[in-house]
Amino acid sequence: MTELMLNESIGSKIRMTKEDISLMRNHLGDKLLFKKIPRSELFEASVLESTLINTKVMTFVERKTRVALDSYDEAWHQIQEIAYSLGEDAFERESNKEKTKAENSFAL
């Protein structure tokens, strides 16, 4: 799955742990580029060219496997996270409106 993620984002840097890097390095060898992130335990990893033959088929299989193993229904959690984010944004906007009203009333 990690190799698939790297192939789907060729040229982009993905943050990974030391353990992930060592596993991928054993498998990908010189095709894996990585650099330590200063003041962090993470590394930035990337591949410059595809290491998989057909990423579309692999992505389909990975998605179906993940959904089959996901007893918590990932889509539902994503919807909840989006709704929570929208709620936080709306609360912040309303708070700013109230703050502006209060500041304007003191200015008069």
Sequence and secondary structure as in RCSB ss.txt:
>XXXX:A:sequence
MTELMLNESIGSKIRMTKEDISLMRNHLGDKLLFKKIPRSELFEASVLESTLINTKVMTFVERKTRVALDSYDEA
WHQIQEIAYSLGEDAFERESNKEKTKAENSFAL
>XXXX:A:secstr
 HHHHHHHTTTS EEE HHHHHHHHHHHGGGEEEEE TTSS EEEEESS  SS HHHHHHHHHHHHHHH TT HH
HHHHHHHHHHHHHHHHHHHHHHHHHHHHHHHH 
